[in-house]
Amino acid sequence: MKRSTWIWVGGLIVLVIAAIALTAVRRPAVYPVSSPEGVVQRYLQAVFDRDPLSASSWLAPSLKPRCENALDDVMNWGPSEDRATLIDSRIDGDQASVRVSIGTSGGLLDPGYERTVSFHLRLLDEGWRIDRSPWPVEYCAENPDLEG
């Protein structure tokens, strides 16, 4: 091979290694716990960690008794999703909505998947709390049989 070809191949290899390194060390943003985004982030981390006690701590007191058992059940089989990305958020007085993209990372031959999920929050004495049935237990507040 010509020398110029080797230079191009070497440059391409360096670029690929740099891209992999940047992807591997990129840290997700950490939102303040006092913000709606921070509450959703911590709730989702608890779900991904399969920690129903921690997940339910981010629910409004009116929602917690209706969703704790459902969260406990979901954690047994566990959602396959393992990452979330903030799309947008909106605060209107003591209410907020946070939209996130939730998905799986996939693998070498598996591209994974993503879907958009909305969280509704209310500002209470203890801070922002999720006040409508959240993913992955969207059904919990509508089903009285699931009450603790």
Helices and strands as residue ranges (DSSP letters): H 3-25, H 36-48, H 52-56, H 64-77, E 83-92, E 95-103, E 114-124, E 127-130, G 140-142, G 144-146
